[in-house]
Amino acid sequence: MHLESGAFLATSSGAPLIVLGKSGSGRTAFVNRILGAQALPEKAVHRLSGAHALRGIPFAALATVVAQLTGPAFRTDSPAHLMATLARSAAAQRSTIFIDHSDAIDDQSAAAFSQLASSGALSLVCIARSIATLPQPVRQLAVSSAAHRVELEAIGLDDAVVLLEEFLGGRVNASAATVLLGHAGGNPLHLRELAFDAQAHDALTVRRGYWTLGQGWHPRGERITELISTRLAEQSGELREAVEILALTGELPLGFATALVAPEVLDRAHDAGLLDIQGSSGEIPTAALGSALTPETVLATLGRSALRAHSNLIRAALPREKMHPQTRLSLALHSQNLDVLTIPAELLQDAGAACRARQFEAVLVLTRLVHDGGFAQWADVASRIELALLRAEALQETGRADEALLVLSLFPEQEVDRVRSLAAWIEFSGRGNLPAALARLAVREDDSIEIRAFARLLALVGNQPCDFEALTADATNPAVSANLRMSISSQLLVEASYRGLPTTALEQIVRLLDCELWQLSSPSSRGEILQAILLAAHSDSTSEPRLSAIYAQLDWDNLAVDHATFVVSQAWSALESGNASLAADLAGQALALVDVVDPHQLTGFIAACQGAASAMLDDRKGAASAYELFHSSPVTGGHSLRAESERAMLGVEFHLHGRDAACRYFERLVDTARARGRDLLVMRLFHDAWRLGLHEDATAVSETAAGVQGALAASLRRYADVLGEHHADVEDVVAEHVGAGRILFAAELANRAANLARDGGRRARASTLQGMSADLARPLANVNTPSLGRTRIQLSLLTEREREVCIRAARGDSNVSIADELYLSPRTVEGHLQRAYTKLGVVDRRQLLPVV
């Protein structure tokens, strides 16, 4: 918005406006908004779009503008006459010349426009890709102090969400926005066309109130194809071919690129903004698509013959071992679609790379010959098994567990450990059948250490009794594969947090991210570390900077995390901070994603988060829906974080079924947690129960925090003292919660202390603490818990006048403004409020929440 206000002020004063940005960056819409805001009958705007075909014709652009001014009387005696005509017209009516694609106008016209703009005879607005592409006279004007220059960057995710919601007329899942934005290359125009194409092909549909993109969608629609084709049609055949080849290869070292495309053609494509050639001193220069072109959108425009020709050229010119894995994968996929025979070893290598990158739809394309009769004839049995394992994993990850097990049935489990392990994992994670998974791993005398270690891991993740010491030894046993050791390490860190050692877990996570095992393991096994980070960080009340530093160590491009997992982790963080509205929104988006496919049985875990948020927002319908969804999901849902989701459901149980049911649920969870030695979970349960009013024993909260690590436990250990007879140091503990980002806990503690002070007759102290609680809770819109002391305005309890004043007080109006609006005196307003407070059980207007 500040860009628009600056441009508006500049053009209002007559300064030339130069808007720079790649095609599709929204630059034309930006100028139209500026000019639209200045629209006056006496101020004419003459529009011109540069054309490369006319750039070599002197004064062509100037003649076009003058023709608009003079109409049928137009004549071209000389360039001087054209300039004089334009100057006279501008003097008679203050004119603005708006030149789109000004990098394509002739130099002579550019000089004329610049001279007249500099003299103040007219206002000039120019759009171009960059300063360097402008004609020399306009370039000189653009860099002068007289001109106002705006440079538009590619749009980010927040902008993309806003635009998509405007295009589609509804809320958009952040995951869909992320994928569409990636394919659009930050280009708003491409974003719109991609969204409409996906919608037209039923890939972008409304799920749980959010526009959500189906898994495996690729841009192949008519709109984006026509848009890119039209844009490339303006270029020469050599430049189009350069763009198409770079779309197939992806980013290449410049030396490899020149083996495919002549250097002078690369330079021309770069000058035209079609390719980016980058590389600072000391770096290897690279060539890649530019100007918001992406491989997917360009390749969607190509036919089979062009794809075959470019693929053959690349294979002939570039040694396979020198190719980037993504280049090899792109060629392999197109070879499959073109029915080109592939060497088995190469096919296996490419499918493995795609699986590690979580490109599971690509894996399914590359491994489809598993179902062909000729597959059984592969001489290399190990390669057949490896390809089948890759296909089974891809099927499981795309929500087709039964098909995955069918593929694995081609090989006897008793002979291949990895087949047995993957089949057990699919039973557990894909089908939610823990007994069947454990049955596949039933102990045999000849079991390898790998199988035994995996069986112990599955028991831990499934919240079953487990040989913890043996599993700890497995994590460092070199006889166990790196991927399994990484998975074991992640789950042991989760368990360490549950057992009251979140600080130690965080320290070990930092060391794990910097050790050899991290480098040796696959992206998929690395991704499991997020569960450990999430639990340890929340349990230790890790501050945002510290958590950000841990996340900064992660190579997100090589970390296999599906969108639903990432979104629900953000929802859980919002819930922990008390931001229930954000948590409910993100959980709703995550549920929409698992509606498409839920290979890891996340539905129950997400439902628990949404249910807890709904209860805090007094959304009984949302809480009931989440409750039903949670209890209908497999007990394997959420894997090792299942215990956390069960804890979150305590508030939902209380909200829906009352105190007695919640107390029984609480006692059952505490007994289970104590039996497993999960001290931190016991502490969190006692604190949650205190917050819900299931017990009033602050001493019990402090006692369960004894021996538990972390800032949260340290604060809870002080509850017994600060909520004792003298309420000493309440402010200090409140500040500790605030510093850890737990605003809700801070506000709840201040309110409970205020109630105790009021009961003890210390009204001034109570008022101070009540004000502190209200101020802290202000950002938590519509959030309410038993310990927060807020209340909804219950209209049935109040008189008409009491309702009117309470509704206005809840939205922040003062007594004076309420009195003015209702034609009452401020004293009368205060009287109505006091009577309403008594009926509603509050003492302060800041405790009022709007009517739902």
N, C-alpha and C positions, 0 to 999 in steps of 0.2 A: 504493500500500500504506500510506503514511503517513496518508492520509485515513481508511482503515479502522481503523487502530490508534488514531487520535485519537478517532474516533466510538465505538469499543468501550470505551475507557477512560471516556469521558464518560457513556455510557449505563449502564455498570457502576456508576457512582457515583450514578445516579439523575437525572442532568441531562437536561432535555428535548433531543431531537435534531431539528433542522430540516434536511432535505435538499432542496436547490434544484437544479433542472435541467429542461431541456426534455423534453417527452414523448419517450420512447425513448432517453434519455441513459444508461440503465442505473441510474436512481435507485431503482427498486423492487428490482432485483437487489442493489444495494448495501445497502439496508436489510435484506433477507432474509439476507444474509451476516452482518451484524452481529448480528441477532437469533438466527440459527442458532448462532453461536459462543457465545451466552449461554444456550442452551436448558437449562432446569432443570425438573424435574417440579413444583416448588413455585412456579414463576413462569409465570403464564398470559399469553398474548398475544391480544388481541382486535383483530380487523382490521375496518376500515371503509373504504369507498371513497366519496368525495364524489360527489354527482350534482347537476348544475346544476338539474335539474327539481325537486329537493327543497330548494334553497337558500332559497327563500322561506317554508318552513314552519318556524316556531320549534321548537327542541329536537328536530327530526327525527333528527339524527345522534346526539344523546344517547340518545334512545329506542331507537335501533337497537343501541347498545352495551349498554344495560341489558338489553335483550331477550336478548342473548347470555349475560349473566351469570345471569339468573333463569330462563330457559327458559319452560316452560308456565305458571309462576306469575306471569308478567309482568303488571303492571297500571300504568296511567299516571294516578294520582290528580292529580298536579301536577308542575310542573318541580322544585319543592323536593324532592318524594318521589323523583324520578329521580336527583337529585344525591346525596341521602342513601343511596339504594340502591347507587349506584356507589361512594361513599366507604366504605360498610360492606364491600362485596365486596373492594375494593382493600386494606382493612386486614386482612381475613381471609387473603387470598392476594395477595402482591405482584404487581400487574398492570401490563402495558404496553398502552397504547392506541396502535395503529398506524393512522394515517389517511392513506391514499393519496388523491391529488387533494384535499388539504385546502383548496385555494382554492375548492372548490365546496361546503363545508359551511355551515350557517346560522350567523349571528353569535352567537345565543344559546347554541348548543352549544359553539361555539368559546370563548366566555367561561367556560363551565362547565369544559371540559377544561383551559383555561389556569390557572384558579384552583386546581383540584385538583393540577395538576402543580407549580405554584409552591409549594403547601403541602407537597409531598412525599408526598401521598396516593397518587400513581400515577406511572408513567413514561409520557411522551408522546413519540411519534415522528410527525412530520408530513412529508409530501412535497408540494411545490408547485413551480410554474414559477419564481417569484421572490418576494422579500419583498413587493413591491408587490401581488401578487395574493392574498396571505393575508388571511383575515378579520382585522379590526382587533385583536381580543383576542390572537390567535395572533401577529400581527405584532409587537405590543408585547413578547410573550414572546421572540420570535425575536431581537429586537435587544437584549435585556437581557443582562447578564453571566452570568445563570444558565443560559442555553441554549448548546448547542454547535451551530454552523451549518456545514454542508458545502455547497459549491457545485461541482457537477459540470459540467465543460466538455465540448464535443464531442470525440469521440475523435480521435486523430491516426493517422498511418500505421502506426506501430509497434503501437499497440493494435489497429488493424484487422487487421493480419497475424496477430496472436495469436488474435483472435476467429475469423477465417476459418479458420485451421488447426484450431481446435477444432470449428467447425461442420462442416467438410468432411472432417476426419480425415486430413490430409496437408499437405505443404508447399505454400505459396501463392506464386505469382509476384508480386513487388512491383508490377509493372505492373497486374495484375488487381486487387490490393488498392487501388491508387491510383484506378482507374476506378470501382470499386464504392463506395469511400468518397466520391468526388465526387458520385455519384448519390444516396448515402444522406444527404448533408449532415451527416456526422459522427454520425449516429444509429445506435447498435448494432442496434436492432430492425430498422430499414430495411435495414441492411447484411446481416443474416441472410436476410431475405426476398428481397432482390435476388440474393444468392448462390444460394439454392435455386431461384429462378426461372431464372437463367442456366444452372444445372446441368440443370434439367428440360428446357430447350430446346436442350441440347447446345452452348450457347455457352461454357460453362465446363467445360473438359475437362482431363484430365491429359496433359501433354506433357513428356517427358524428366524425369518425376518431380515436376513442379510443376503445380498447378492454374492454368491459363492461360486468359485470356478472349479469345475470337475478336474479330477486328477489326470495328468497325462495330456492335457490339451495343448495343441500346437497351432500357431497362427497360419491358417490355410484358407481363410475366408475371402470372399470376393472383394470386399471393400478395401482391406489393407493391400490385397494383391493389385487392385486397380490403382491405388494411390502410389505405391512404390513403382509399379510399371510405368505410370505416367511420368513420374519424376525422372526415372532412368532413361525414358525414351528421348528426353531432351539432350542426352549426352551422346557423344560419338560411340561407335561400336567398340573401340579399344577401351574407352573408359568404362563402359558397361561391363565388358568382359573382366576388367580388373576388379570391379566391385563384386562380381559374381564369384570369382576365384577366391577372393579374400573372405567372402561369406562362407565358402566351403571349408577353408583352412582355419578360420579364426585368426587371431593375432599371430603374426610371424616375425621372427628376426628379419631385418631389412635385407640381409644377405640371401635368405631363403626366398623372400618375396621377389627379388630381382631375378631369381632363377625361373620364376613363373610369369612375371610381367616385366616388360622392358622398363628400365629406370626412368626414361623420359615420360612414359605413360603413367608410372606411379607419381611422378612429380606433378603432372597435369591433373591427375585425380585428386592429389592433395590440394593443389591450388583451387580446384573446383569445390572443395569442401566435402568430397565423397570419401576420401580416405584420410586418416590421421597418421602422420609419420612423426614419431616422438623418440626422444633419447637425449638426455643431457650428457655433459662431459663425463666420461668414464663409464657410461652405460651403453649397452648394445642397443642401437636404434631398432625400433619395431614399426611395422605397418599393420594397420587394422582399419576396419570400417569406421567412417566418421559421419558427421552430420545426422546423428540420431538414426542411422541405419543399423539394423541388427541382423545377424545371420539368419534368424528364423524368418524375418519379414522379406528379406531379399530372396532366400531360397524358395519361398512360397510362390515366387513369380516364374520359376524356371520349369521348363518341360523336361521330359526324360532325355532327349537327345543332348540338350545343353549340359545337364547333370553328368551324363556319361562322358561327354567330351572333356569337361573340366576335371572330372575324377581321374580319367586316364592321364591327363596332362600332369596333374599333381603327383600321381603315383610314379610316373616316369621321371619327373624332375627332382623329387625329394626322396632321399633314403628314408625308409620307414623308421629306422632307429633314431633318426634326427627329428622326427615329427613330434609335436606336442601330443599328449594322450587325447586331448579333445579333438585335434585334427584327425588322428587315426580313427576315433570313434565316429566322427562325422562321415568320413569316407566309408567306414564299415557299414553304417546304417544305409547310406545311399547304394552301396553295393548290393545289400540285401534286397532293397526295393527295386533295383535294376536287374535282379536275378544273376548277379555276377558271382561266380564261384570264389570262395574264400578259403585260404589255407587254414586247416583246423587250429594250428597253434596261434595264428593271428586272430582268429575268431575268439578263441578262449581268452587271449590277452585283452582284446577290446571289450568283451563282455565283462571281464573282471574289473576293468577300469570304470565302466559304466555303473556297475553295482557299487563300487566304493564311493562313487560320486552321487549315489542315490538316484540315478537316472533309470528307474526300474522299467519304465515303458521301453526304453532303448534296449535294456537287457532282454526283455521279452521278444523284441524283434530279432535280436542277434541269436537267440537260443531256440527259435521256433522249430529248428530241424530236429530237436529232441524227440518230437512226435513223428518224424518221418521214418519210414522203414529203413532207409540207408544209415540212420544214426547207429544202429546196432552193429554195423559193419566197420565202424571206426576201429582201427587196429589198436590204438592206444586206449586201454580201458580206463586208465587214470584220468585221461582228458575227457572221456565220456562222463565219468562220475562228476568231475569238476564242473562241466557245462550243465549237467542236470542239477547240481547243487545251486548253481547261480540262478537257473530258471526257477527252481523251487523257492529260493529266497525272494526273488522278484515277485512271484505270484503271491507269496505271503504278505509282502509289503504293499501290494495293491489290493489286499482284502480278499484273496482267493485261496484261502487255506486248504480247502478240500482238493483243489486242483494241484496245489503244491505237494500234498501228501501222495497224490496219485503219481506224480513224477518220481518221487522218492521210492515208490513201490517197485520201480524198475530194478532196484538194487537191493540185495539182502542186507538188512540192518546189522546182522550179526557179523558181517564181514567188513563193514566200513563204519568206523567210529563217527565220522562227520555226518553220514546219513542218519545215523541213530540220534545224534545230538540235535541236528536240525529238525528231525521229525518230532522230537520231544518238545523243542522250543515252539514249533508251530502248534502243537496240541495246547501248550500253555498260553502263548501270547495270541495266537490267531483264533483258536477255538475257545479259549477260556476254560480248558478242561485240565485242571491240575492233576487229578488222579491218573488220567490217561498219559499225561506227560511223565509222571514219576514211574508209571508201569513200564514205559519204554526204556527207562534208565535203571530198572531193577538190577540189583547187584549180581554179577556173574564172576566166576573165578578168574576168567581170562580178561576182565575189564582192564583197559589201559588207564594210566593216571589221568589222561585227558577226560575220559568218560566219568571216572570217579569224581574228579574236580567239578565237572559240569553238573553232575547230579547234586553235589553239595550246594553249588551256586543256585540251582533251581529251587531247592528246598528253602534257602534263605530268601530269595526273591518272592517265593510263594508264601512267605510268613509261616513256614513249617519248622519243626525242630531240626536243628542243623549242627553238625560238628564244626563249631566255630574255630577251634584251634587248628584243625586239619585244613579248613578253608583258608585260614591266614597263612599257613605254610604253602598252600597251592599258589598264592599270589606271588611268591618269590621263587617258585620251582621252575628252573629252566626247561624241565621236561614238559611243562605245560605251555601251550601255544601263547604267543604274545597277545593275541586278541582275547583269549579266555582270561589271561592274567589281568588284562586291562578291565574287563568286565567284573572280575572278582574284586579287584582293587576298588572300583567305583562303588560296588554294593557294600563292601566292608566299611567304606567311609560313610555311607548312609547309616549303617548299623552303629558305627561309632558315635554319630550324632544322636541317634535314638538313645544310646546308653549314657548320654550325658557328657560327651566329649566333643562338642561342635568346634571349639577353638582348635583342639588338636587336629580334627578332621580338616579344617581350613588350611592349617599349616601343611598338612600332608598333601592336600590338593595342589597347593602352590609348588611343592617339590615334585609331585607327579607330573605336572605340566612341563617340567624342565628336565625330565629324566629320559633315558634311552628307551624305556618301554613305551612312552608316549609316541616316540618317533617310529617304533616298530609296528605299532598296532594300526588297525584300519580305522577310517573315519567313522564307521558305524559303531565300533566298540568304544571309540573316544567319546561319541555323543552321549554315552551313558553317564559321563561325569556330571552332566547338567543336573541330574537328580541329586547327586551328592552336594553340589554347590548350592542348589536351591534350599535343601533342608539345613545344611550347616550354616548358611548365611542368615536364614530366618531365625534359627535357633540361637545363634550367637548375637543376634541383633546387629549384624554387620552394617556399618554405615555405607551410604551410597558410593562415596569415593573409593572405599576399600573394595567393595564388590565390583565396581567399574574396573579397578586395577586387575582383578582376577579375570574378568571377562576379556580385558585387553590382551591377556596372554593367549587367549584362544584364537586359533586360526579358523574363523567361521567359514571360510570358503572350503576348508577341508575337514569340517566337522559335520557329520551326517546327522542332522536334526530335522525332523519333519515339521511342517508349519504348525500343526495342532499342538505338538509338544511345546514349541516355543511360545505360542500364544497363551496356552494355559499357564506356563511358568510366569508370564507377565501378569496374568489374572491373579495368580496366587500371591505374588508380591504386592499387588494393589490391595488385596484382601488383608494381608498382614499389616499394612499401613492404616487400614480403616477406610480406604477409598472404595466403598462398596459399589458405588455407581459404575466406576471404571471396571471393577472386578466382574460385575454382572455383564457388562458390555463385552469384555474380552472373553469371558466364559461362554457367552452366547455365540460369539464368532467361532470359538474352538469347537463347540457342539455342532455348528453348521459344517465344519470341516470333517468331523468324524462321521457325520451323516453320510458323507460321500464315501469314505472308506475309513475303517478303524482297525488297522492291522495289529495294534498293540493294546487293544481293549482299554482305551483311555476314557470312554464315555462315562463310566462311574466316577472316576477321579474328577473329571470336569464338572459333572453334575453336582458333586459335593461342594466344589468351589462356588458354583452358581447358586446352589441352595443356601449356603451360608451368607452370601451377599444379599440374596432375596430376603432372608429373614431379617437382616440388619436394616433393610429398606422397608420393612413392614409389607412386603409383597407376598401375601399368603398364597396366591395362585402360583406365582413363580416358584416359591419354596416347595409347594406340594408337588408340582411337576418335576422338580429336581429330585425330591425325595423318592418319588416313584421310579425315576430313571436310575437313581443310584442303587436302589434295592433290587432292580431287575437286571442289573449288570453282573457279569461274572465276578466271583470273589478275587480273581486274579487281576482285576482292573486296577490300574495305577501301579501294579507291580510292587516294588518295595516301599512306595509311598502310600500304599493302601491304608496303613495305620494313620497317616496324616489326614486322609480323606474321611476316615471314620471319626476322627476327632472333630473335623469341621462340621460333621453332621450333628454334633451335640446341640448346637444352637438351633438347627432346623427341627430337631426332635422337640426341643422346648417350645419353639414358636408354634408348631403344629399340634402337639399332643399334651403340652402342659408340663408342670413341674414334676409330678410323680413319674411319668414315663421317662423324662429326661434324667431323673435321679437313678432309675434302674439302668438306663443305658450307660450313664457315667460310671456306675459301679462295675458293670461288666467290662468296660474298656480299661478301667484302672486295674482290675484283677488280671486281665490279659497282659497288660504292659508290665506289671510287676513280675509276673511269672517269667517273662522274657528278659528281665533285667533292664528294661528301657526306662531309666530314671528321668530322662528329659521328657519323654512322653507323659509320664506320671505328673511331672511338674506342670506341663502345659494343660493337662486335663484339670488339675486342681485349680489352676488360675482361671481357666475358662468357666468352670463351674461357679467359682466365686463371682466372676463377671456377670454370670446369668442369674445370680441370686440363689443358686441351688444350695449354697452354704455361705455362712458369714464369717468363717474362721480364717482370718488373714494369717494367723500363726501357722495353720496347716499349709498354706501356700508357701510361706517362708521355709518351713521344714522340708518340703519336697524339693526346694531349690538348693538345699545344702548338698555340696559335693558335685553339683552340675556346673559345667563351665559356661562362660559367656556373659555378655553384658546383660542379657535379659534375666538370667538367673541371679546375677548380682543385684539387679534392681528388685526382683521379687523377694530376695532374702531380707530386704529392708521393710517389707510390707508390715510385718508384725509390729515393728517399732513405730513407723510413721502413722499407722492406723490405731495405735494404742491410746493410752489415756491423754497424752499431751499432743499427739499428732505432730511430733517434731520432724522437721526436715522434709515435710511433704513436697515442698517446692523443689528440693534437690532431686528427689526420685522422679518427679514429674519431668524435670529438665533432662534426666537420664533417658527417659522414654522418648522425649522429643528429639534428643540428639541421635537416637537410634532409628528415627523415622517412624516410631510407633505413636502417632498422634492420638489414635483412639484410646490406647491404654492410658496415655497421659491424661486425657480429658476424663476418662472413667475414674481414675484414681483421685483426681481433684474433686470430682463430684461426690464420690463416696466419703472423702474426708470432710467435705462441706456438710454432708448430712450428719455425720458424727458430731461435728462442731455445733451444729444447730440443735441436735438432741441434747448436747451438754450445756446449752444455754449461752454459747459463745457466738452471738449473732453477728458481730462484726467480722470475726474470723470466718464464719460460714459464708458471709457475703463475699469476702475476698476470694475464697476458694471457689465459690460458685461462679464468680465472674471469670476466674482463670479457666475453669472448665468450659464455660460458654465460649470464651475467646478461642480456645484451642479447637473446639468442635466446629467452629464456624465453617472451615473449608470442607467439612464432611457433610455435604449436602444430603438431606433427607435420611441420614443414618441415625438409627436409634437402637440402643441396647438397654437392658435393665439397669446397668451401672452408669449409663450416660445421663439418666435423669430427664431426658426429653420426653415430650408427649405430643401425639397428634391432637389436633383440635377436634374433639368429638362433638359434633353439632347437636346431637340428641341431648347432651347434658346441659346445654347453654340456652339462655334466652336469645331472642333475635338480636338485641343490642350487643350482648356479650359476644355473639358469633361475629358480628360486624367488626368490633374493635379488635378481637383476637386475630382474625384473619389479617387485618392490616398491621397489627403489631408483629405477627410472625414474619411478614415480608420486610420488616425493618422500619416501618413508619414510626415517627415520634408521636407522643401524645398530642402535641400541638397540631401536627398535620392531620392526625385522625380527627381531632376536634373540628378543624376547619372543614374537612370533607363531609362529616356527618352532622354539622351544625350543632355541636355540643361544646361544652366548656372542657378544658383540659382536666379539670378536677373530676368532672363526671366520667370522662374516659377512664381515668385512673380507678375510679370506683368500680366501673364495669370490669376492668382488668383484674382487680383484686378478688372480686367475687368469682370470676372465671378461674383464676389460679387455684382457689380453694377447691372448686369442683373438679379441676383437672389434675390436682395433686402436684402442682409446681409452685415455685416462688418467684420466678423471674421470666420476663418476656422472651429472653434468649433461649429458654427451654421449650418454647413452642415450635412445633413443626407444622407446615402447611397441611391442609386437608388433602388426603390422597385422592 
